[in-house]
Amino acid sequence: MTFNEMIQSNKPVLVDFSAEWCGPCKMMAPILKELKKDIGDTATIIKVDVDKNPQAASAYQIQGVPTLILFKNGQPIWRQSGVIQKSGLLEVIKKFST
């Protein structure tokens, strides 16, 4: 399944744009793992390495990593750069999954 197919879902898709060399990105990994346990099937979480997928990074003007973008039906509906705590991400997903 391609990136574009994945973000076309009518349930929210949280995309973590990150890079191997990025310290804050490594801090996001356990947060997203915990988030996945809490949200179950409410939303999908995918990780995109900007170095391996430069076209996706450039399509969404990713300037810094980590950048998280929430998509629904192929449209970006929320975005934030930097490390975000699980509670903040839960609120965003709840807000857009109804």
Buried (B, 14 or more C-beta within 10 A) or exposed (E): EEBEEBBBBEBBBBBBBBBEEBEBBBEBEEBBEEBEEEBEEBBBBBBBBBEEBEEBBEEBEBEEBBBBBBBBEEEEBBBBBEBBEBEBBBEBBEEBBE
